[in-house]
Each structure stands twice: as structure tokens, then as C-alpha cells.
Amino acid sequence: PTEFSVGSHIFGNDAWNKSKLEIPLVPQGHPIIFDYRVGHRGLGNRNNTPRPVLYFTYTNKPQFSDQINFSKKRYVKLPELIPMPNRKSSSRS
């Protein structure tokens, strides 16, 4: 699940406010669409099953690059979660 700090995307109101935390309950595999400026975080995985996430951001400002939230210095390359299948070359007749 993802936890959100409601209203934290408003300039001047960007502090993490514990009284305004919300955790939307959505079925597994369903998307959550939100303004990524809203304070949010993934909560702990309570089992050993990998929990992959697909995360998109969008802006209508040409040439915009978010160097604060998506700085290359902030992230490290993760190991593979599952082994990649061996690809055998096949010849077609």
C-alpha cells in the first residue's frame, strides 16, 4: 500500500502532517493516479513476495527535469528480482 499526506502538494503546506495521512484501499494490480508532488511513500512489504512497482510521471512543461525527486545520485541499481529466462536462438525454415 501507498501512504499519502493529503494537501502536501500545496506550496507552503508541504510538511509531512501525520493528521492528514491517507492510505487508499485499492485492489491489487489497480493503478493509483495522483499528483506526484503529494508526499507519498510505500509501506512495508509484510511477506517475502516481491512487490514490483511501475511508476510514471508526466508534465506539460517542455524540457522539465525533476532533479530533486529523480536525481540519478539518489538511486542505485537494484539486483534482478527474478532470474531472466535463457533465450535460445531459433532458426526459421
PyMOL commands that place a pseudoatom at each C-alpha (Angstrom):
pseudoatom trace, name=CA, resn=PRO, resi=1, chain=A, elem=C, hetatm=0, pos=[0.000, 0.000, 0.000]
pseudoatom trace, name=CA, resn=THR, resi=2, chain=A, elem=C, hetatm=0, pos=[0.958, 3.627, -0.547]
pseudoatom trace, name=CA, resn=GLU, resi=3, chain=A, elem=C, hetatm=0, pos=[0.508, 6.283, 2.104]
pseudoatom trace, name=CA, resn=PHE, resi=4, chain=A, elem=C, hetatm=0, pos=[-0.266, 9.893, 1.125]
pseudoatom trace, name=CA, resn=SER, resi=5, chain=A, elem=C, hetatm=0, pos=[-0.010, 13.166, 3.050]
pseudoatom trace, name=CA, resn=VAL, resi=6, chain=A, elem=C, hetatm=0, pos=[-3.165, 14.914, 1.819]
pseudoatom trace, name=CA, resn=GLY, resi=7, chain=A, elem=C, hetatm=0, pos=[-2.646, 18.518, 0.715]
pseudoatom trace, name=CA, resn=SER, resi=8, chain=A, elem=C, hetatm=0, pos=[1.137, 18.354, 0.917]
pseudoatom trace, name=CA, resn=HIS, resi=9, chain=A, elem=C, hetatm=0, pos=[1.435, 19.321, -2.765]
pseudoatom trace, name=CA, resn=ILE, resi=10, chain=A, elem=C, hetatm=0, pos=[0.241, 22.872, -1.993]
pseudoatom trace, name=CA, resn=PHE, resi=11, chain=A, elem=C, hetatm=0, pos=[3.114, 25.354, -1.740]
pseudoatom trace, name=CA, resn=GLY, resi=12, chain=A, elem=C, hetatm=0, pos=[3.684, 26.314, 1.896]
pseudoatom trace, name=CA, resn=ASN, resi=13, chain=A, elem=C, hetatm=0, pos=[1.810, 23.230, 3.096]
pseudoatom trace, name=CA, resn=ASP, resi=14, chain=A, elem=C, hetatm=0, pos=[4.475, 20.698, 2.184]
pseudoatom trace, name=CA, resn=ALA, resi=15, chain=A, elem=C, hetatm=0, pos=[5.310, 19.389, 5.644]
pseudoatom trace, name=CA, resn=TRP, resi=16, chain=A, elem=C, hetatm=0, pos=[4.550, 15.722, 6.377]
pseudoatom trace, name=CA, resn=ASN, resi=17, chain=A, elem=C, hetatm=0, pos=[1.435, 16.013, 8.541]
pseudoatom trace, name=CA, resn=LYS, resi=18, chain=A, elem=C, hetatm=0, pos=[0.555, 12.832, 10.452]
pseudoatom trace, name=CA, resn=SER, resi=19, chain=A, elem=C, hetatm=0, pos=[-3.026, 14.006, 10.986]
pseudoatom trace, name=CA, resn=LYS, resi=20, chain=A, elem=C, hetatm=0, pos=[-3.588, 14.121, 7.200]
pseudoatom trace, name=CA, resn=LEU, resi=21, chain=A, elem=C, hetatm=0, pos=[-2.280, 10.689, 6.213]
pseudoatom trace, name=CA, resn=GLU, resi=22, chain=A, elem=C, hetatm=0, pos=[-4.460, 8.545, 3.964]
pseudoatom trace, name=CA, resn=ILE, resi=23, chain=A, elem=C, hetatm=0, pos=[-3.978, 5.021, 2.637]
pseudoatom trace, name=CA, resn=PRO, resi=24, chain=A, elem=C, hetatm=0, pos=[-6.333, 4.366, -0.280]
pseudoatom trace, name=CA, resn=LEU, resi=25, chain=A, elem=C, hetatm=0, pos=[-7.561, 0.793, -0.376]
pseudoatom trace, name=CA, resn=VAL, resi=26, chain=A, elem=C, hetatm=0, pos=[-7.463, -0.410, -3.964]
pseudoatom trace, name=CA, resn=PRO, resi=27, chain=A, elem=C, hetatm=0, pos=[-7.444, -3.960, -5.295]
pseudoatom trace, name=CA, resn=GLN, resi=28, chain=A, elem=C, hetatm=0, pos=[-4.037, -5.444, -6.027]
pseudoatom trace, name=CA, resn=GLY, resi=29, chain=A, elem=C, hetatm=0, pos=[-2.876, -4.589, -9.533]
pseudoatom trace, name=CA, resn=HIS, resi=30, chain=A, elem=C, hetatm=0, pos=[-5.063, -1.486, -9.892]
pseudoatom trace, name=CA, resn=PRO, resi=31, chain=A, elem=C, hetatm=0, pos=[-3.454, 1.896, -10.618]
pseudoatom trace, name=CA, resn=ILE, resi=32, chain=A, elem=C, hetatm=0, pos=[-3.372, 4.843, -8.262]
pseudoatom trace, name=CA, resn=ILE, resi=33, chain=A, elem=C, hetatm=0, pos=[-3.207, 8.145, -10.144]
pseudoatom trace, name=CA, resn=PHE, resi=34, chain=A, elem=C, hetatm=0, pos=[-2.056, 11.168, -8.148]
pseudoatom trace, name=CA, resn=ASP, resi=35, chain=A, elem=C, hetatm=0, pos=[-0.129, 14.412, -8.347]
pseudoatom trace, name=CA, resn=TYR, resi=36, chain=A, elem=C, hetatm=0, pos=[3.384, 13.191, -7.630]
pseudoatom trace, name=CA, resn=ARG, resi=37, chain=A, elem=C, hetatm=0, pos=[4.110, 16.377, -5.666]
pseudoatom trace, name=CA, resn=VAL, resi=38, chain=A, elem=C, hetatm=0, pos=[1.858, 14.967, -2.921]
pseudoatom trace, name=CA, resn=GLY, resi=39, chain=A, elem=C, hetatm=0, pos=[4.000, 13.497, -0.139]
pseudoatom trace, name=CA, resn=HIS, resi=40, chain=A, elem=C, hetatm=0, pos=[3.779, 9.731, -0.531]
pseudoatom trace, name=CA, resn=ARG, resi=41, chain=A, elem=C, hetatm=0, pos=[5.631, 6.595, 0.442]
pseudoatom trace, name=CA, resn=GLY, resi=42, chain=A, elem=C, hetatm=0, pos=[5.317, 2.870, 0.011]
pseudoatom trace, name=CA, resn=LEU, resi=43, chain=A, elem=C, hetatm=0, pos=[4.614, 0.999, 3.215]
pseudoatom trace, name=CA, resn=GLY, resi=44, chain=A, elem=C, hetatm=0, pos=[6.414, -2.146, 4.294]
pseudoatom trace, name=CA, resn=ASN, resi=45, chain=A, elem=C, hetatm=0, pos=[6.093, -5.409, 2.436]
pseudoatom trace, name=CA, resn=ARG, resi=46, chain=A, elem=C, hetatm=0, pos=[4.726, -7.853, 5.002]
pseudoatom trace, name=CA, resn=ASN, resi=47, chain=A, elem=C, hetatm=0, pos=[5.804, -11.008, 3.214]
pseudoatom trace, name=CA, resn=ASN, resi=48, chain=A, elem=C, hetatm=0, pos=[8.666, -12.315, 1.085]
pseudoatom trace, name=CA, resn=THR, resi=49, chain=A, elem=C, hetatm=0, pos=[6.854, -11.965, -2.229]
pseudoatom trace, name=CA, resn=PRO, resi=50, chain=A, elem=C, hetatm=0, pos=[8.429, -9.302, -4.482]
pseudoatom trace, name=CA, resn=ARG, resi=51, chain=A, elem=C, hetatm=0, pos=[6.212, -6.262, -4.929]
pseudoatom trace, name=CA, resn=PRO, resi=52, chain=A, elem=C, hetatm=0, pos=[7.200, -4.590, -8.208]
pseudoatom trace, name=CA, resn=VAL, resi=53, chain=A, elem=C, hetatm=0, pos=[6.020, -1.050, -8.891]
pseudoatom trace, name=CA, resn=LEU, resi=54, chain=A, elem=C, hetatm=0, pos=[5.503, 0.720, -12.191]
pseudoatom trace, name=CA, resn=TYR, resi=55, chain=A, elem=C, hetatm=0, pos=[5.812, 4.482, -11.723]
pseudoatom trace, name=CA, resn=PHE, resi=56, chain=A, elem=C, hetatm=0, pos=[5.122, 7.126, -14.387]
pseudoatom trace, name=CA, resn=THR, resi=57, chain=A, elem=C, hetatm=0, pos=[5.371, 10.888, -14.136]
pseudoatom trace, name=CA, resn=TYR, resi=58, chain=A, elem=C, hetatm=0, pos=[4.063, 13.442, -16.611]
pseudoatom trace, name=CA, resn=THR, resi=59, chain=A, elem=C, hetatm=0, pos=[4.497, 17.167, -17.138]
pseudoatom trace, name=CA, resn=ASN, resi=60, chain=A, elem=C, hetatm=0, pos=[3.326, 19.519, -19.842]
pseudoatom trace, name=CA, resn=LYS, resi=61, chain=A, elem=C, hetatm=0, pos=[6.443, 21.686, -19.416]
pseudoatom trace, name=CA, resn=PRO, resi=62, chain=A, elem=C, hetatm=0, pos=[8.937, 21.042, -22.232]
pseudoatom trace, name=CA, resn=GLN, resi=63, chain=A, elem=C, hetatm=0, pos=[12.488, 20.255, -21.135]
pseudoatom trace, name=CA, resn=PHE, resi=64, chain=A, elem=C, hetatm=0, pos=[11.471, 19.904, -17.453]
pseudoatom trace, name=CA, resn=SER, resi=65, chain=A, elem=C, hetatm=0, pos=[13.604, 17.503, -15.447]
pseudoatom trace, name=CA, resn=ASP, resi=66, chain=A, elem=C, hetatm=0, pos=[12.920, 16.901, -11.743]
pseudoatom trace, name=CA, resn=GLN, resi=67, chain=A, elem=C, hetatm=0, pos=[16.417, 16.865, -10.276]
pseudoatom trace, name=CA, resn=ILE, resi=68, chain=A, elem=C, hetatm=0, pos=[15.157, 16.779, -6.679]
pseudoatom trace, name=CA, resn=ASN, resi=69, chain=A, elem=C, hetatm=0, pos=[12.866, 13.752, -6.665]
pseudoatom trace, name=CA, resn=PHE, resi=70, chain=A, elem=C, hetatm=0, pos=[14.504, 11.866, -9.525]
pseudoatom trace, name=CA, resn=SER, resi=71, chain=A, elem=C, hetatm=0, pos=[18.192, 12.656, -9.239]
pseudoatom trace, name=CA, resn=LYS, resi=72, chain=A, elem=C, hetatm=0, pos=[20.472, 9.914, -10.568]
pseudoatom trace, name=CA, resn=LYS, resi=73, chain=A, elem=C, hetatm=0, pos=[22.576, 10.366, -7.421]
pseudoatom trace, name=CA, resn=ARG, resi=74, chain=A, elem=C, hetatm=0, pos=[19.608, 9.349, -5.278]
pseudoatom trace, name=CA, resn=TYR, resi=75, chain=A, elem=C, hetatm=0, pos=[19.105, 5.867, -6.703]
pseudoatom trace, name=CA, resn=VAL, resi=76, chain=A, elem=C, hetatm=0, pos=[21.233, 2.775, -7.023]
pseudoatom trace, name=CA, resn=LYS, resi=77, chain=A, elem=C, hetatm=0, pos=[20.792, -0.057, -9.491]
pseudoatom trace, name=CA, resn=LEU, resi=78, chain=A, elem=C, hetatm=0, pos=[18.836, -2.908, -7.929]
pseudoatom trace, name=CA, resn=PRO, resi=79, chain=A, elem=C, hetatm=0, pos=[19.628, -6.581, -8.487]
pseudoatom trace, name=CA, resn=GLU, resi=80, chain=A, elem=C, hetatm=0, pos=[17.279, -8.672, -10.595]
pseudoatom trace, name=CA, resn=LEU, resi=81, chain=A, elem=C, hetatm=0, pos=[14.181, -9.723, -8.658]
pseudoatom trace, name=CA, resn=ILE, resi=82, chain=A, elem=C, hetatm=0, pos=[13.670, -12.844, -10.743]
pseudoatom trace, name=CA, resn=PRO, resi=83, chain=A, elem=C, hetatm=0, pos=[16.119, -14.703, -12.956]
pseudoatom trace, name=CA, resn=MET, resi=84, chain=A, elem=C, hetatm=0, pos=[15.830, -13.785, -16.614]
pseudoatom trace, name=CA, resn=PRO, resi=85, chain=A, elem=C, hetatm=0, pos=[14.911, -16.703, -18.892]
pseudoatom trace, name=CA, resn=ASN, resi=86, chain=A, elem=C, hetatm=0, pos=[17.587, -18.045, -21.209]
pseudoatom trace, name=CA, resn=ARG, resi=87, chain=A, elem=C, hetatm=0, pos=[16.894, -17.042, -24.776]
pseudoatom trace, name=CA, resn=LYS, resi=88, chain=A, elem=C, hetatm=0, pos=[17.655, -19.741, -27.290]
pseudoatom trace, name=CA, resn=SER, resi=89, chain=A, elem=C, hetatm=0, pos=[18.214, -18.703, -30.831]
pseudoatom trace, name=CA, resn=SER, resi=90, chain=A, elem=C, hetatm=0, pos=[15.752, -20.286, -33.167]
pseudoatom trace, name=CA, resn=SER, resi=91, chain=A, elem=C, hetatm=0, pos=[16.069, -20.723, -36.884]
pseudoatom trace, name=CA, resn=ARG, resi=92, chain=A, elem=C, hetatm=0, pos=[13.049, -20.463, -39.108]
pseudoatom trace, name=CA, resn=SER, resi=93, chain=A, elem=C, hetatm=0, pos=[12.626, -22.727, -42.080]
for i in range(1, 93): cmd.bond("trace and resi %d" % i, "trace and resi %d" % (i + 1))
show_as sticks, trace
zoom trace
